[in-house]
Amino acid sequence: MSEPSILHPVSASSDVDSPFSAFARLLRLRRESAGLSRRRLARLAQLSEATIKLLEAAKTRPTRATLLRLLLVEALRLSPADLPLSHLDLTQSLLHLAQPVPTHSGYLIAHFDPLPLVEDLDRTLAGAGGHIEQSQLYLSSHSALGYLRYLDRSPDERRRRQSLPIASLAEAIVAHQRDRDLTLVALGPGDGRLEVRLTEHLHMLRVQRLDLWLLDISSSLLQHAYRQAHDRLGGLTNTTLMAISGSFHELPTYTELFTNLSPVGKQRVFVLLGTLTNLDSEARFLKDTLGSVARAGDLLLLDAPIAMQPPVNVPEPKSASYHASLSLLTQWLCEPLYRQLGRSPQCQTRITLAREPDDCGQVPGSVASSLVATIESRNPQTVTSVRRFSMLRQRQFPLPALRELLCRSGWPPLRILPAHDPSQGQVALLCQRRS
């Protein structure tokens, strides 16, 4: 959604040769010379198409902010002297132009509707058991809050995120940058902090222009991540923020998103941090889902936990850090269960959470497990029922097998960077889409 601009109507008695009429003719001439439609120019300038039409017809008197937006569209080749401003206004405009002028907008996928996902979750929770896909675990505001608390307060999660070599990854992206401008497409960014840090490092490396797209299925998480990005990136020059409400599992159906908002030839960096280990099928997502929207030369940034070779079966540590992380994880994962059970207050219920082996995933040699919630309910007639729900799948990958999977899926790795903390057993990979 473009930021609103204030337009002042031009009275019928206005001189047709006024500076505004001359600018209207110049604007149309420059737009047509650049081969831009009104719609395309409106998108580049973050204005409405109606605004462009009224300006070219000299039926409105634009504000200084509107003129500045047009001045920043390089294809128009406008200079400050072309603007219909007084000397004082022109001086103030140039001073304003010296300051960062970020733009911010939102995009709602026309056919994306999260309500069926909520209904599907309710049906699953009301049944005998089953698997709950991770994206369903923060659809409600309470679940999203539990997830944010886990990200912010879990000692294990904090160590994992702090150990990611973000600065080195930014340098690797710039080293393989084909276009002067980049669009970062953050898929399920959570709180958005890692993606914001990456954007800040890329800006320090003097990427010409950065677009940061935040795409999430949870409106609560999306608003939180967008606010984080706005607060941290709002002062950066030539940085555009886009909040997109949608599911990255449905990327192949979002043709209007990538057709209308991503110029042909502009290089994109898909960012998938903390997610690969939770996917039902890594190969299907990389090859079919992500591969269907990526172009040759696009980059993919992801991280993955690496399995020890040979695998060692040791009991999980029982440190204070472990217990704190498990407690926060339980609060997040079990919130939907408690919400559903609250509808039957007559039952006495006990929920336990345990990690169990799992055969999910398609990377040979990976070590997979699921956090399984067991619900024991007893009604007034002393009938006990037991239901089990797989809440969160996690995997560790052998590095050679993971590299082979990426190559077979059309995303051969360019760089593989280990975590700063070797105890994390984690790597970050920068891959590039093959032609």
C-alpha positions as a printed NumPy array, in Angstrom:
array([[  0.   ,   0.   ,   0.   ],
       [  1.591,   3.22 ,  -1.122],
       [  1.971,   6.054,   1.282],
       [ -0.722,   8.677,   0.744],
       [  0.231,  11.966,  -0.826],
       [ -1.636,  15.212,  -0.442],
       [ -2.868,  16.763,  -3.69 ],
       [ -4.197,  20.294,  -3.905],
       [ -6.838,  20.876,  -6.634],
       [ -5.938,  23.452,  -9.247],
       [ -8.667,  26.001,  -9.76 ],
       [-10.261,  26.495, -13.178],
       [ -8.763,  29.972, -13.393],
       [ -5.2  ,  28.656, -13.124],
       [ -2.891,  29.807, -15.891],
       [ -2.365,  26.959, -18.357],
       [  1.253,  28.05 , -18.704],
       [  1.886,  27.956, -14.962],
       [  4.887,  25.998, -13.677],
       [  2.539,  23.158, -12.716],
       [  1.171,  22.857, -16.267],
       [  4.694,  22.88 , -17.662],
       [  5.712,  20.185, -15.183],
       [  2.641,  18.115, -16.141],
       [  3.735,  18.141, -19.79 ],
       [  7.333,  17.339, -18.84 ],
       [  6.269,  14.463, -16.576],
       [  4.233,  12.823, -19.313],
       [  7.006,  13.31 , -21.876],
       [  9.649,  11.804, -19.586],
       [  7.382,   8.899, -18.605],
       [  6.602,   8.01 , -22.215],
       [ 10.264,   8.412, -23.234],
       [ 11.231,   5.975, -20.486],
       [  8.622,   3.488, -21.711],
       [  6.762,   3.521, -18.405],
       [  3.041,   3.056, -18.007],
       [  1.251,   5.17 , -15.404],
       [  0.837,   2.048, -13.282],
       [  4.542,   1.225, -13.443],
       [  5.567,   4.788, -12.625],
       [  3.128,   4.853,  -9.714],
       [  4.709,   1.692,  -8.32 ],
       [  8.259,   3.026,  -8.714],
       [  7.362,   6.338,  -7.049],
       [  5.183,   4.712,  -4.371],
       [  2.196,   6.813,  -5.457],
       [ -1.247,   5.848,  -6.702],
       [ -1.954,   5.542, -10.417],
       [ -4.727,   8.118, -10.017],
       [ -2.162,  10.578,  -8.648],
       [  0.014,  10.199, -11.738],
       [ -2.984,  10.67 , -14.021],
       [ -4.095,  13.853, -12.235],
       [ -0.566,  15.27 , -12.218],
       [ -0.159,  14.745, -15.957],
       [ -3.513,  16.415, -16.567],
       [ -2.413,  19.405, -14.424],
       [ -5.581,  18.977, -12.358],
       [ -3.774,  18.853,  -9.029],
       [ -0.953,  20.739,  -7.353],
       [  1.501,  18.191,  -5.907],
       [  3.098,  18.524,  -2.514],
       [  6.84 ,  18.688,  -2.086],
       [  6.833,  15.062,  -0.848],
       [  5.103,  13.896,  -4.027],
       [  7.618,  15.733,  -6.217],
       [ 10.494,  14.211,  -4.266],
       [  9.166,  10.726,  -4.924],
       [  9.124,  11.474,  -8.671],
       [ 12.601,  12.973,  -8.48 ],
       [ 13.908,   9.683,  -7.038],
       [ 12.661,   7.673, -10.06 ],
       [ 15.865,   7.426, -12.09 ],
       [ 14.118,   6.526, -15.356],
       [ 12.431,   9.971, -15.46 ],
       [ 15.799,  11.79 , -15.426],
       [ 14.312,  14.707, -13.522],
       [ 16.56 ,  17.297, -11.945],
       [ 15.657,  19.52 ,  -8.969],
       [ 15.425,  22.479, -11.37 ],
       [ 12.59 ,  20.698, -13.222],
       [ 10.353,  20.771, -10.144],
       [  7.723,  23.53 ,  -9.917],
       [  9.033,  24.867,  -6.611],
       [ 10.093,  28.272,  -5.352],
       [ 13.731,  28.864,  -4.469],
       [ 12.968,  28.364,  -0.777],
       [ 10.963,  25.189,  -1.373],
       [ 13.642,  23.884,  -3.711],
       [ 16.336,  24.443,  -1.067],
       [ 14.248,  22.667,   1.558],
       [ 13.585,  19.829,  -0.876],
       [ 17.27 ,  19.351,  -1.577],
       [ 17.975,  19.278,   2.146],
       [ 15.223,  16.697,   2.545],
       [ 16.609,  14.711,  -0.383],
       [ 19.959,  14.502,   1.394],
       [ 18.205,  12.554,   4.145],
       [ 17.149,   8.911,   3.777],
       [ 13.818,   8.496,   2.022],
       [ 12.738,   4.884,   2.668],
       [  9.438,   3.624,   1.365],
       [  7.174,   1.127,   3.055],
       [  4.222,  -0.867,   1.833],
       [  2.176,  -3.992,   2.311],
       [  0.854,  -6.61 ,  -0.081],
       [ -2.025,  -9.003,   0.473],
       [ -2.146, -12.076,  -1.758],
       [ -5.586, -11.956,  -3.362],
       [ -6.47 , -15.609,  -2.813],
       [ -4.619, -16.168,   0.476],
       [ -7.032, -16.963,   3.31 ],
       [ -5.638, -18.205,   6.667],
       [ -9.051, -19.136,   8.073],
       [ -9.138, -22.601,   6.42 ],
       [ -5.773, -23.282,   8.082],
       [ -7.252, -22.42 ,  11.463],
       [-10.228, -24.699,  10.766],
       [ -7.906, -27.51 ,   9.7  ],
       [ -5.9  , -27.103,  12.924],
       [ -9.087, -27.236,  15.013],
       [-10.198, -30.414,  13.222],
       [ -6.822, -32.044,  13.815],
       [ -6.789, -31.119,  17.494],
       [-10.334, -32.433,  17.932],
       [ -9.376, -35.783,  16.38 ],
       [ -7.515, -38.82 ,  17.628],
       [ -4.073, -37.354,  16.871],
       [ -1.773, -36.623,  13.966],
       [  0.893, -34.248,  12.686],
       [  0.612, -30.47 ,  13.062],
       [  2.517, -28.474,  10.436],
       [  4.756, -25.824,  12.005],
       [  3.147, -22.867,  10.228],
       [ -0.103, -23.709,  12.064],
       [  1.636, -23.193,  15.402],
       [  1.51 , -19.391,  15.304],
       [ -1.757, -18.671,  13.539],
       [ -3.381, -17.305,  16.691],
       [ -2.047, -14.204,  18.43 ],
       [ -1.351, -16.209,  21.604],
       [  0.627, -18.837,  19.692],
       [  2.587, -16.108,  17.882],
       [  3.406, -14.484,  21.222],
       [  4.615, -17.827,  22.582],
       [  6.87 , -18.249,  19.551],
       [  8.32 , -14.737,  19.922],
       [  9.012, -15.397,  23.595],
       [ 10.787, -18.6  ,  22.645],
       [ 12.964, -16.785,  20.078],
       [ 13.758, -13.97 ,  22.497],
       [ 14.281, -15.863,  25.754],
       [ 15.426, -19.378,  24.899],
       [ 19.165, -19.646,  25.681],
       [ 19.614, -22.352,  23.044],
       [ 17.815, -20.37 ,  20.351],
       [ 19.723, -17.179,  21.192],
       [ 23.055, -19.022,  20.863],
       [ 21.999, -20.501,  17.527],
       [ 21.005, -17.149,  16.062],
       [ 24.006, -15.252,  17.428],
       [ 26.318, -17.894,  15.998],
       [ 25.159, -17.371,  12.405],
       [ 27.94 , -15.635,  10.389],
       [ 25.674, -12.863,   9.068],
       [ 28.488, -10.46 ,   8.143],
       [ 30.355, -13.141,   6.159],
       [ 27.126, -14.163,   4.43 ],
       [ 26.503, -10.568,   3.375],
       [ 30.005, -10.425,   1.882],
       [ 29.358, -13.688,   0.027],
       [ 26.11 , -12.296,  -1.403],
       [ 27.866,  -9.172,  -2.671],
       [ 30.645, -11.314,  -4.177],
       [ 28.036, -13.132,  -6.275],
       [ 25.867, -10.103,  -6.99 ],
       [ 24.991,  -9.776, -10.665],
       [ 22.726,  -6.742, -10.443],
       [ 23.354,  -3.44 ,  -8.692],
       [ 19.991,  -3.808,  -6.92 ],
       [ 18.879,  -6.717,  -4.741],
       [ 15.534,  -7.945,  -3.447],
       [ 15.709,  -9.975,  -0.237],
       [ 12.684, -12.283,   0.025],
       [ 12.483, -13.419,   3.659],
       [ 10.326, -16.563,   3.863],
       [  8.786, -16.976,   7.315],
       [ 11.115, -14.455,   9.027],
       [  9.622, -14.85 ,  12.528],
       [ 10.651, -11.741,  14.445],
       [ 12.671, -10.5  ,  11.434],
       [ 15.851,  -9.77 ,  13.389],
       [ 18.206, -11.959,  11.357],
       [ 16.905, -10.576,   8.07 ],
       [ 17.239,  -7.008,   9.347],
       [ 20.839,  -7.662,  10.426],
       [ 21.587,  -9.084,   6.98 ],
       [ 20.062,  -6.003,   5.308],
       [ 22.129,  -3.683,   7.496],
       [ 25.352,  -5.494,   6.552],
       [ 24.474,  -5.414,   2.856],
       [ 23.794,  -1.687,   3.136],
       [ 27.218,  -1.157,   4.733],
       [ 28.73 ,  -2.989,   1.759],
       [ 27.12 ,  -0.329,  -0.445],
       [ 24.554,  -2.337,  -2.348],
       [ 22.936,   0.273,  -4.628],
       [ 19.339,  -0.446,  -3.673],
       [ 17.784,  -3.007,  -1.307],
       [ 14.222,  -4.239,  -1.232],
       [ 13.312,  -6.328,   1.811],
       [ 10.181,  -8.457,   1.453],
       [  8.851, -10.073,   4.619],
       [  6.454, -12.926,   3.805],
       [  4.691, -14.723,   6.643],
       [  1.548, -16.751,   7.18 ],
       [  0.936, -15.231,  10.625],
       [ -0.385, -11.669,  10.576],
       [  0.826, -11.185,  14.164],
       [  4.389, -12.245,  13.335],
       [  4.339, -10.255,  10.098],
       [  3.352,  -7.044,  11.87 ],
       [  5.998,  -7.627,  14.533],
       [  8.753,  -8.297,  11.971],
       [  7.686,  -5.296,   9.889],
       [  7.859,  -3.019,  12.921],
       [ 11.345,  -4.359,  13.738],
       [ 12.469,  -3.685,  10.165],
       [ 10.904,  -0.223,  10.113],
       [ 12.578,   0.773,  13.388],
       [ 16.017,  -0.476,  12.329],
       [ 16.013,   0.257,   8.601],
       [ 13.866,   3.374,   8.455],
       [ 16.957,   5.593,   8.333],
       [ 18.705,   3.782,   5.482],
       [ 18.839,   5.334,   2.024],
       [ 17.29 ,   3.446,  -0.914],
       [ 15.759,   0.698,   1.204],
       [ 12.19 ,  -0.414,   0.546],
       [ 10.217,  -2.58 ,   2.983],
       [  7.368,  -4.814,   1.894],
       [  5.134,  -6.817,   4.254],
       [  3.434,  -9.707,   2.431],
       [  0.664, -11.762,   3.976],
       [  0.899, -15.27 ,   2.542],
       [  2.32 , -18.793,   2.898],
       [  5.675, -19.675,   1.382],
       [  4.338, -23.188,   0.754],
       [  2.079, -21.62 ,  -1.902],
       [  4.723, -19.581,  -3.726],
       [  3.967, -21.129,  -7.155],
       [  0.443, -19.65 ,  -7.017],
       [  1.626, -16.117,  -6.219],
       [  2.246, -15.12 ,  -9.82 ],
       [  0.862, -11.618,  -9.28 ],
       [  3.423, -11.004,  -6.545],
       [  6.522, -11.882,  -8.568],
       [  5.172, -10.577, -11.88 ],
       [  3.981,  -7.174, -10.704],
       [  6.517,  -6.334,  -7.997],
       [  9.759,  -7.941,  -9.185],
       [ 11.286,  -6.392, -12.325],
       [ 12.593,  -8.844, -14.893],
       [ 16.322,  -9.355, -14.481],
       [ 16.513,  -8.019, -10.925],
       [ 18.435, -10.454,  -8.763],
       [ 16.663, -11.868,  -5.724],
       [ 17.977, -13.473,  -2.556],
       [ 15.578, -15.937,  -0.934],
       [ 16.258, -16.136,   2.805],
       [ 15.194, -19.317,   4.602],
       [ 16.721, -19.288,   8.084],
       [ 15.785, -21.797,  10.778],
       [ 13.243, -23.507,   8.502],
       [ 14.85 , -26.254,   6.398],
       [ 14.959, -28.648,   9.349],
       [ 11.182, -28.341,   9.877],
       [  9.993, -28.961,   6.301],
       [  8.057, -32.132,   5.527],
       [ 10.028, -32.633,   2.301],
       [ 13.193, -30.649,   1.694],
       [ 13.526, -31.869,  -1.903],
       [  9.966, -30.997,  -2.91 ],
       [ 10.177, -27.514,  -1.421],
       [ 13.57 , -26.647,  -2.936],
       [ 12.87 , -28.049,  -6.399],
       [  9.142, -27.538,  -6.952],
       [  7.986, -24.79 ,  -4.593],
       [ 10.955, -22.427,  -4.489],
       [ 12.313, -23.499,  -7.846],
       [  9.075, -22.564,  -9.606],
       [  9.436, -18.841,  -8.78 ],
       [ 13.227, -18.494,  -8.869],
       [ 15.146, -17.337, -11.932],
       [ 18.616, -18.345, -13.029],
       [ 21.115, -16.396, -10.952],
       [ 18.84 , -15.89 ,  -7.949],
       [ 20.456, -16.7  ,  -4.612],
       [ 19.235, -18.81 ,  -1.684],
       [ 20.488, -18.332,   1.857],
       [ 19.673, -21.028,   4.407],
       [ 21.093, -22.627,   7.529],
       [ 21.07 , -26.23 ,   8.703],
       [ 22.203, -28.279,  11.719],
       [ 24.843, -30.818,  10.736],
       [ 24.765, -34.412,  12.019],
       [ 27.796, -35.71 ,  13.85 ],
       [ 29.703, -38.404,  11.985],
       [ 29.361, -41.069,  13.244],
       [ 26.143, -40.23 ,  15.153],
       [ 26.518, -40.424,  18.888],
       [ 23.543, -41.316,  21.078],
       [ 23.927, -39.375,  24.295],
       [ 21.287, -38.261,  26.789],
       [ 20.112, -34.687,  26.394],
       [ 21.856, -32.395,  28.873],
       [ 19.811, -31.383,  31.881],
       [ 21.399, -27.979,  32.417],
       [ 19.499, -24.882,  33.516],
       [ 19.79 , -23.627,  29.93 ],
       [ 18.191, -26.828,  28.625],
       [ 15.292, -26.655,  31.072],
       [ 14.683, -22.959,  30.31 ],
       [ 14.583, -23.611,  26.564],
       [ 12.326, -26.654,  26.976],
       [  9.907, -24.699,  29.172],
       [  9.578, -21.909,  26.591],
       [  9.272, -24.445,  23.783],
       [  6.497, -26.243,  25.654],
       [  4.594, -23.   ,  26.273],
       [  4.678, -22.196,  22.563],
       [  3.895, -25.638,  21.152],
       [  1.202, -26.601,  23.635],
       [ -0.757, -23.331,  23.518],
       [ -3.09 , -24.578,  20.727],
       [ -3.671, -27.786,  22.681],
       [ -4.64 , -25.986,  25.881],
       [ -6.857, -23.626,  23.882],
       [ -8.699, -26.553,  22.305],
       [ -8.972, -28.474,  25.587],
       [-10.411, -25.417,  27.301],
       [-13.597, -26.064,  25.369],
       [-14.168, -29.216,  27.476],
       [-13.649, -28.03 ,  31.054],
       [-15.306, -31.153,  32.473],
       [-12.286, -33.28 ,  31.492],
       [ -9.172, -33.676,  33.609],
       [ -6.238, -33.405,  31.25 ],
       [ -2.481, -33.903,  31.385],
       [ -0.121, -32.973,  28.535],
       [  3.441, -34.243,  28.266],
       [  6.002, -33.325,  25.609],
       [  8.818, -35.666,  24.594],
       [ 11.266, -36.006,  21.716],
       [ 10.916, -39.188,  19.66 ],
       [ 12.703, -40.559,  16.565],
       [ 11.049, -39.776,  13.23 ],
       [ 11.561, -41.032,   9.681],
       [ 10.615, -37.723,   8.016],
       [ 12.857, -36.001,   5.512],
       [ 14.527, -37.185,   2.323],
       [ 18.223, -36.587,   2.962],
       [ 20.007, -39.95 ,   3.35 ],
       [ 21.745, -40.297,   6.685],
       [ 19.866, -37.433,   8.358],
       [ 18.94 , -37.801,  12.017],
       [ 15.278, -36.892,  12.473],
       [ 13.098, -36.458,  15.529],
       [  9.751, -34.985,  16.486],
       [  8.473, -33.31 ,  19.607],
       [  5.357, -35.32 ,  20.408],
       [  2.627, -34.055,  22.717],
       [  0.667, -36.77 ,  24.532],
       [ -2.736, -35.773,  25.894],
       [ -4.318, -37.921,  28.577],
       [ -7.92 , -36.933,  29.292],
       [-10.322, -38.387,  31.86 ],
       [-14.008, -37.484,  31.829],
       [-16.443, -37.689,  34.802],
       [-17.261, -41.308,  33.836],
       [-13.565, -42.162,  34.444],
       [-13.032, -43.024,  30.797],
       [ -9.45 , -42.235,  29.858],
       [ -8.411, -41.304,  26.307],
       [ -4.879, -40.843,  24.986],
       [ -4.1  , -38.752,  21.91 ],
       [ -0.689, -38.032,  20.38 ],
       [  0.29 , -35.088,  18.185],
       [  3.59 , -34.618,  16.376],
       [  4.199, -30.901,  16.987],
       [  7.631, -30.038,  15.607],
       [  9.887, -32.018,  13.307],
       [ 13.616, -31.39 ,  13.443],
       [ 16.541, -32.896,  11.562],
       [ 20.32 , -32.918,  11.428],
       [ 21.896, -33.389,   8.002],
       [ 25.156, -35.003,   6.881],
       [ 26.887, -32.185,   5.018],
       [ 27.804, -34.221,   1.881],
       [ 24.222, -35.487,   1.542],
       [ 22.816, -31.985,   2.068],
       [ 25.129, -30.595,  -0.602],
       [ 24.034, -33.332,  -3.009],
       [ 20.35 , -32.596,  -2.293],
       [ 20.849, -28.9  ,  -3.046],
       [ 22.625, -29.682,  -6.316],
       [ 19.901, -32.13 ,  -7.405],
       [ 17.247, -29.534,  -6.552],
       [ 18.865, -26.9  ,  -8.77 ],
       [ 20.535, -24.897,  -5.963],
       [ 24.276, -25.772,  -5.95 ],
       [ 26.063, -24.185,  -2.955],
       [ 28.449, -21.311,  -3.624],
       [ 29.668, -20.887,  -0.05 ],
       [ 29.346, -23.003,   3.096],
       [ 30.155, -21.13 ,   6.282],
       [ 30.313, -22.759,   9.733],
       [ 28.72 , -21.155,  12.775],
       [ 30.876, -18.922,  14.964],
       [ 30.315, -21.358,  17.838],
       [ 31.531, -24.846,  16.776],
       [ 29.414, -26.461,  19.491],
       [ 26.308, -25.434,  17.566],
       [ 27.073, -27.962,  14.809],
       [ 25.501, -25.597,  12.313],
       [ 26.381, -24.256,   8.864],
       [ 24.981, -21.498,   6.668],
       [ 24.874, -22.024,   2.913],
       [ 24.636, -19.554,   0.047],
       [ 23.316, -21.254,  -3.108],
       [ 22.546, -20.036,  -6.621],
       [ 19.754, -21.098,  -8.944],
       [ 20.93 , -22.91 , -12.026],
       [ 19.614, -22.011, -15.476]])
